[in-house]
């Protein structure tokens, strides 16, 4: 397997660029690599390295899939800290699409499922708007609500390190993105395409590239009649479209805790999931919360804080995150051995 830690000399940090489209074009002309900040703590974010060609070669199939071309007026309300939004702005610049400030002006939009749900729920969706949805699973009921509101929805699955993997109308119709080959190995999704990143410029991350060119970030799923069915990624939670690696969060919090600390994703009505933290020693709570506020991003910061005398372990002696999830859900409902230590954060 390839060591995916690659120093990026003179790389262009698109996340910090005021105009990502122009910055990408300049890097492409100069043959410079890109750095994309992604999941990681606020004081040391993970930085994905990729060539400009790995994005540029997807512009034509992406335009065909989404209908975004030089005549499009594009609304992208999400932050540039998200690689899906960065790509969308870079692609818009490349094809000459106009970026607009509101959905009323737009012919197209790029949204997470959470943002799409809010748009539909608020009744502000304009019939005929073409929406590209990514960043999390698009469930059939939400797609049906959007269609009933007159929206035309396209959905794709990918990752910062893999870029485009599969696309369709929703989570139940994802087929390989043009140019991508998908294989399932022991339940894990592997993809080979010209869209892959090179690696990371420090510390490393979940990306693994095999000698055959297939790569994975650990997402799990299976193929059914050519359709990719996603089942998740161990130790990963998607909240409001942001991908959070639970081990990153635990690493920060465990630094100041005197006893074991664990985090898990729990359901949330608007964000899909949020992070809950469980401590074995309730006296650790003040310091752990202080560090979380200072070193974790908003997506990584726990919304629920629980106490459990002993974290559940698997037969192999590892944290049993599935059982921990059950116990935290029980604590929120006021039952079971785990108990909430502070009122949950709003939002």
N, C-alpha and C positions, 0 to 999 in steps of 0.2 A: 504494500500500500504506500501511496505517496505521502511524504511529510508535507502537510499543507500549510506550513509556516514559511512565508516568502517575504524577505525584506523588500519594501517598496521604495526604491530610490527615486526621488523627483516625481512621485505619484501625485495626481491631482485629487484632492479631497472634495468630491462633489457635494457632500453634506454641508460643507462650510461655504460653498460658492453662492454668491448672491444671485447669479443667473446660471443655473445648472446647465441649461441648453448651450449657452455660449462657452462655458467652461469645458463641457464635453467636446464640442466642436474643435476647440483649440487643442485639447489633449489628443484628439484623433489625428489632427494635422501633424502634431509634433511626435506622434508615436509614443506618448506617455501612458503609463498604466493609471487606473483609477483606484481610489480607496473609498470604500463605502462603510460608514459607521453603522453598526447594527447592535444586536443584543450584547449586553455587558453592563458593568456598573458605571455610574456617572463619571467616576474619576479614572476609569480605564475601560472605555468601550471596546468591543471587538471590532476589528477593522478588516473587511473583506477586500482582497485585491483581485481585480479583473482587468482584462484588456478592453479597450474601447471597441475592438472588433467583435467581442463576445456579445455586446449589446447591439452594435450597428447591424450585424447580420440578422437580427430578429425584427428589424423595423418593417420590412416588407410583409412577412407573415402576420405580424401584429396588426398592421394596417388592414390587411384583408380580413382578419378575424374580428376586429372592433369597428371597422368603418371609419376610423380616424385618419383623415387625410388633410390636404391643404385647405379644404373648404370647411373643416370642422371648427366649432367654437367650443372650447374645452373648459370644464369646471373641475378643479382639483382642490377641494377644501382641506385635505389632510396635510400634515407637516412634511417638510423635506427631510426630516429624520427617518422617514419611511422610504425604503428603497423602491417600493412600488410607485410611490409618488414621484421620486426622483426620475425613475425610468420614464414615467408618463410625460414629465416636463421635457426631458431630453428628446424623446420621440416627437413631441409636438413641435419643438424647435426644428428638428430635422425635416419634418414633412411640411412645415409652414402653417400648422394649425394655430389658431389664436386662443390664448388662455384668457378666460373671462372670470369675473369676480362673483358671479351668482348663477344659480341654476336657471333663472329666468332668461339669461342671455345665452345659455348653452344649448348646443345640439348633442353634446356628449359629456359624460362625467366619469370620473374614476373614484370609486368609493369602496370602503370596507363594508361587510354585511351590516355592521352596527350603524354606520352612517346611512346606508340605504334604508334600514328599518326606520330610522328617525325621519328621513325624508318622506317616506310613505305615511308614517304615523301622523306627522304634522300636517299632512294634506297639502304640502307645498310642491309636490312633484308635478311637473308639466308633462302632459301626455305627449308621447313621441320622443321624449328624451332617451338617448341611448346610453346605457350605464354599463361600464366595465367594473366588475366586482372581483376583488382579490383581497388577500390578507387573512382570510379565514374561510371556513366552509360556508357555502351558500345553501342553506337548507331549502327543500322544496316549498314549504309553506310561505317563506319570505319571497321566494321567486314568484309564486302564484299571486301574492299580494301586490308585488311590484307590477306584474303583468296586468292585474285588474285595474291598477292606477294608470295604465297606458304606457308604462315604461318598457323599453326593449333592453333586455338584460343579456350580457355576455359575462362568463365567469372563467377565471383561470386559476390553476394551482401552480405554485412555484416556491422558491426560497431565494434569499439574498445571494446564496452561494451557487444555486443551480439555475437561477432565472426561470425561464418558462419550462414547465414539465408537461402539463395537460390543460386542456381547455374544453369548454362546452357551454351549455345554457345554465347549468347548475351543478351541484355536487353529485347528482345522479347520472350525469352525462359527460364526465370528463374523459376525453380521449387524448392520446399523445399529441402535444403541440407539434406543428410541422417542423421536421428536422430533429425531433427528440425520439429516442428509443427508450422504452421502459422495460425493466425486468424486475420481478419480485424474487428476492432471495431470502429464504427463511423469514418471510413475512415483512421484510424491509424493502422499501422502494429504492431502486437504483436507476439512474438515468444517464444516458450518453448523448451529448449534443454539442454543437458549437457554442452554446450559450453559457457554459460552465465558467465559474471563477477559477483563478489560479490557486488561491489559498488565502492565508492571512499574513499580515505584516508583523504580527507578534502574538505570542501566547497560544495561538491555535484555537480551534473550535470544533464543531460537530462534523465539518466537511471531511469526508474520506474519499480519495480517488484511487480506484484500483488500477492495476497494470493494463487492463483491457480498456481503460478510458471511461468506464462506468463510475459514477459518483453517487454518494448518498449523504444526507444529513441526519439519517436515523428515523425519518418518517416511516410509518408502517401502513400497510394496505394490501390489497389484492386486485388482480385483474379478473373481471367477469364479462365475458363476451366482448373483450376489447375495451371495456370501460374501467377506468381506474377508480377503485373504491378506497377512500382514505379512512384509516382507523386511528390515526394520531401519531404522536411521537413520545416515547418514554421520557419522563422528566422535563416535559415542555408544556407550557400553557400559552395559549393565544388570548390576549385580553385587549379588546378594542382594536384589533388588527395588529397589535404589537406582539412579537414572539418573545417570550421570557423563558430562559433556561433556569430551571429551579435550582440547579446546583450552583449557578452563579450567585443567586440570592442567598442560598444557605452558606456559601463561602464567606460572604461579607458578615452575615449575622453571627456565624459561629466564632468569628474572630474575637468577639467581646462577650460571648456567653460562657458561663462556667459549667453548663451542662448541655446535653444534646439539644439541637434546634433543628426543626425541619419545616419546610413549606410545601404547600400543595395548592392546586387550583380548585376553586369551588364555583358553582354556577352563579351568574349575575344576570339580571333581567335585561340590561342594556349593553353591557360590555362583553357578554358571552361567558367570560370567566374572570375572576379576580384572585389574587394571592391571599392565602391564609397562612399565618405562622403559628407553629406549636412549640412551646418551650416546656422542658421537663421541670425547670426551677422557676417558679413565678417571680422570684427576686431578680431574675435576669431581665425582666420586661423593660424597665426604664432605660437601661443602657442599650438594649437591642433596638428599641423604638427610636432612640436618639440617632444611632448609627444608620438605621433604615432611612430616616428623614434626610440625613446628610449625604449618603453615598448611593442610594438607589434611585433609579428613575421613577417617574410616576407610575408606569406600568408594572414595575417590579415591586413597588412598595406594598406591603401587606395591608389589606383592608380589614382583616379579622385577626385577632390575637387570642390564642387559646393555651390552656395549661392541661397537660396530660402527664401523669406520674411516670409513665414509661412509654416511649415511642414504640409502635408495633414493628416487629421484625419478621422477615420471611424465614423459611426453614434454613436458608443459606446464611442467615445472620445479617441480611441487608434490610434497609428500611422498606417496609411494606407500604408503598404509597397508596395503593388501592384501599387498604384498610384504614390508613390515616385519613383519606378522603371521606370514608364512611363515618369515621368518628367526628370529624369536623362538621360535617353536615348534620350529624346528630346533636352536636353542641349548639349549632344555630337554631335547632328546633327545640332545645331545652331538654335533651335526653342523652343518656350515655355517660361514660366516665369523663370525657373531655368537657371543659367548661370555658366559656368566653370570659376573658379577663377585663376587657374594656369594651365600651359600646363600639359597634362597627362604624368605620368611616362612611360618610355619605358619598353618594355618586355611584 
